[in-house]
Amino acid sequence: MRRGRFWALLVAAVLFAETPALTAADPPAPPPPPLPRDLPVVRAPVVARPMQPDSLTRTVPRDVADLVAIQKRVGELVKNLSSATVGLRIGNGAGSGVIVSADGYVLSAAHVTGAPNRRVDVFMADGRRLRGRTLGLNRTLDASVLKIEGKGPFPFRSLARPQDVRTGDWCLALGHPGGFDRRRPPVVRLGRVIRTANGFVQTDCTLVGGDSGGPLFDLAGNVIGIHSRIGAPTSWNFHVPIRAYTESWVRFLDGKAFGQPSRDRKPVLGINGTDHDKGCTVTGVNPNMPAAKAGVKLGDVIVRVDGKTFQGFDSLFNHIQKKKPGDKLKLLIQRNGKPVEITVTLAGGRGP
């Protein structure tokens, strides 16, 4: 079977136009009562990743048998993951979320839910529409929590331990692209973790508008992130790490709004990479970003930046973050065994 056809059979990506941002506010409502301090703090258990077959943990499939094992595992997970993935409608906006406790706590993104104490329509995978209310949010990390009103138990998924999320891991992105549609279940897309650093998780899962706030799962079925920033190419995406929720859980439940959204445009080069003993290897180039326009190519090994050596992709990223959009970046590259010097003018954007 041809590789492209296999992936087409493995997961289907349904693409829709991006949903407008949330702008309409609900009518004023009385503030929620404070969380009684003698009640237990309820959330999904944070669980260690169970032992899995080598076919599910190898960063590169060894043969067709590995691909078949991945396909089988995805099929086993889809029903349970879908039942915990919800569509959200708040005012005129739409997004996604994931239930993480039997009594109806839901993780989503702050830019989806907006301010605390807003009314929410929560759409279950079986078509039911339930009422909910937003709780707290962290504007800096784009994390938020809401609560479904009504009696459970609700289907939910556990949270992965942050230390169990590794570069190269297979992952599943679920959500409601284009908004909830009762004629289809949450859309499932298979991808890989590209990076786990600097306060975010980056994957190559295909995402579009309406997916924001939806869950990212590992192949054990645990939540490893929440969709936050969708890149210009739909496979260049960033997710809120689970640590953002577990470390501030009480503040979320207390309905606190904290942190500040970044209003500054960050310097952007527009590449993905992996560590190399001489610097980093370019593993992805965004065609609409400065690196591509300056001539950086897939497979290039960047060995110096602004005349200095560096160790690994994260070191390059940290160097770029000290600059401003419009600044020049001088790269010394090894390409096919030959040195190539390239000067890039950094762009500005929201993503790293």
N, C-alpha and C positions, 0 to 999 in steps of 0.2 A: 504494500500500500504506500502510495506517495506520502511524504511527510506532511505536506500542506493539507492533503485531504484528511489525514489522521487528526490533525489539530482541529480541523473544521468539524469533525465528528465528535471530538472530545468535549469541546465547549463552544457554545454559540454566543457571539457578542451582538447585542441588539443596540443600534445607535439611534439616538433621537436628538432633536434640537435642544439646546441648553435651556433649562427652565429659568425664568426671570428671577432676579434676586428678591428676597423677602423685603417688602417695603410697607405693606399695610399693617397697621397695628390693631390689635383687638380692643374692644371696649374696656375701660378700666375695671379691674376686679379687686376685691379685697385681698390684702396680703395673706399668704398662707400662714397657718399657725407654725410657730417654731417647732423643730423636731424635739420631742421629749428626750432629755439626755439619758433617761433610764432605759430607753428602748435599744435593742441591739441594732447596730449598723448593718443593714442588709445589702449584700451585693453578691455577684457570682463568685464562686470559689476561684482562687488563683491556683491553677494546677500545674504540676510538672509535666513536661512532655513525656508521654509513654514511649517505651521502646517501639520502634517501627522497623519494618524490613529495609534492607539496604536499598532496595529499588525506589523507596520513597524518600530517602535521605541523600542520595547521590546528587550532586549539583548538575551533573551531565548524565542523561540516561545512557547506559552501557549498550543496550540492544533493544530489540522490539519487545522482549519480555518485560523490560523495565517500563516501557511506554504503556503496555497493556496493564501492568500493575497500577500505574498512576490513574489510568482511565477507570479501572475497577474501583479504586479508592474514591475517586470523585463521585462515581455513581452511588456508592454506599453513603456518602455524606450529604448529598444534595437535599434530600427530603428534610432531614433534621435541621440543617443550616437554614433552609428556606423558611421553616416554620417560625424561627426566632427572628427573622429579618422582616422589618416593618417599613411601610411607607408612611411618610408624615406630611400633613398639610397644615400650615400655620399662616393665617391670613391669606394672601395671594401667592405664597411661595410653597414649594414642595421640596422634599428631600427624603432621606432614608435613615434608619436607625437599627439597633439590635437590642433585643431583650436580654438582660444579664442576670435576672433573678426571677424566681417563681412568682413573686408578688408584683412584678411589672415595672421594675426600673429599666430604663432604656438609655443606652449611650448614643450620642449623635455628635454633630459638629456645631460649634457656637454660631457660625454664620448661617446655619440652617434654622436653629431654634430661636435665636435672638434673645431678648431680655427674659429674666425670670418671671414666672407667674403668668405666662401666656397660655391660652387655650390651644389644644392640639387635637387634630383628628389623627388617630392612629389606625392604619389599615393593616390587618393581619393577612398572612399569606392565604388563608382560607376565604378571604373576601369580607370578613367582619370589619365594621368600622366601630372603633372604641374611642372614648374621650380620654384625654390626658392633659397634663399641665407641666410646663417647663419648670425646672428647678434651677440649679446653679450653672454657671459657665465660666470658663477660663478663656478670656479673649486672646491672651498671648499665644496659647497653644491651640486655639480653635476647638476646645473640648466642651461638651455640655452633657447634662443629664436631664431626663424628664421622667415622669411617673404616669403609668396608665391608671386611670381611675376605674374601679370595679373589682370584682372578686376574681382571683386566680384559681388555680395555678395557671401561669402562662408558660409556654415553651420558652426555654432560655438556653444560652450557651455559656460555658465557663471561659475564664480569662487565662491566657497563657502567661507564664512567667516572663518578664521582659528579657531575662538573660537567655531564654530559649529561642529567641528570634535571631536568626543568623543570615548573613549575606549568602545568597544562593539558594535559600530554602524555597520550595514550592509553596504557593499560596493560592487561595481562592477569594476573589472579590465578588460580593453580592450587593445588590441594590436595585433600585427602580429607576432606570434611566428614562428621562422624559416625564417622570412622575408615576404614581401608582396606577396600574391598569389591571382591573380584576380579571381580564381575559387571559392574563399570563402570570406565572409565578415570578418571584425575583430572578433577575438574570444573573447567571453564574459565569465568571471568567477565570481561567487559569493563568497564573503568571509566576514570576519569581521575585524574591526580595533582592533589590539591587544594592541598597545601602541601609545601614542602621547606625546613624550617627547624627550629632548636632541637633538632637531633639526631634527627630522625625524618622519615619520609615519610608523608603522609596521603593516602588515596585514598577514592573512593566505591564501590570494588568490594565486592560483597556477600560477606561472610565469616561463617562460623559455627564452632562447636567442631569440632575435628579439622583445620581449616585451619591452625592455628597452626604456625609453622615452615616453611610452604610458601613457594614463590617468587612474586615479583612481577616480571613481564617487561615490557620495552618492546616496541614493534612491530618492532624489529630482532631480537627473540628473545634479548636479553641480560638477565641478572638485575639488577634495580635495587633490590630490597629483599626482606626476609623478614618474613612476617606475624607480628606480635607481639601488639598489644592490639586485641581485637575490641570495638567499641563497643556501647552499648545498642541503637541501631538498627543493623542488620547492615551498613549502608552507611557507617558512621562508624568507619573503621579506621586503625590506625597500623602502620608497618612499619620494621624495622631497616634503616638505610641500608647500602649495600655498604662504605662507608668504615670502618664498625665492624669489619669482617672484615679488610680489606686492611691496615689500620694496625697490627693486632696478630696477624698471621698466625702468626708463629713462636711466640708465647705459646700460641695455640690448639693448634698441633701438639705443643708440649711438654706438653700436658695441664694447663695452668695454669688455676686458677679464680681470677678476679680481679674487682674491682668489688664494689659492695654494692647489693642491691636497695633501691629506695626504699620505706621503710615509712611515710613521711608521705603523708597524703592531700593532693593538690594542689588549689588553688582552681580551680573549673571554672565557666565561664560558659555554655557549651553552644551556641556558634555557629561557623559557618565564615564566612570573608570574603575579600574581595580588596581590594587597595589602591585608594584614591580620593584625589584631590588635596586633599580636605578631611578625610581620615581613613581610613575603610574602609567598604565596602559589604557588608551582610550577605547572603551567598549560601546559607546553610543554617542552620536553627534546629532543634536537637534538641527534640522535643516534651516530653521528660521532664526537661528541664534548666531552671535558673533563668531564662535569658533568655526562653524561651517563656512561662514562668509569669508573668513580669513584664510581658509584652506586646510584646517585641521581635518584629518581623515581617520576613519575607523582603523584600529590597529596601531596607530602612532604611539610611540613611547615618549612621554614628556619627561625630560631628564633635568631641565633647569627652568626656573621661572624667575624672571627679572634678574638673571645672572646668578641665581643661588640654587644649590641643590636642595632637595626636599625628600621626605620619606613617606610615600603612600598618597593615596587620593585624598584622604581627609586633611593631610598637611597642605595640599594644593588648595582645597576648599577654604581652609582657614586663612590662607594667604590672600585669596580673592576677597574674602569678607572684610578685609582691612581697607579695601579700596572703595571707590565710589563709581557709580555709573558714569561712563564717559572717559574713565581713566584707561591708559594704555597698559597692556600686559605683554611682556616679551617672553616667548616660549622657545626653548631649544628642544627640538624633537629628533628622535632617531626614527628614520623611515627607511625600511629595506636596507638597514646597515649604514645609511648615510645621514649626516646631520642636516637638519632643516631649521632655519630660524623664521619664526612667524610672530608678527606683532598684531595683537587683537585689541580692539576697542570694546570695553565691557558695556553691555546693555544694562538696563534697569528693569526689575520685575519683582514679583512677590515671592517667587520660589528661589531655592538655593541655586 
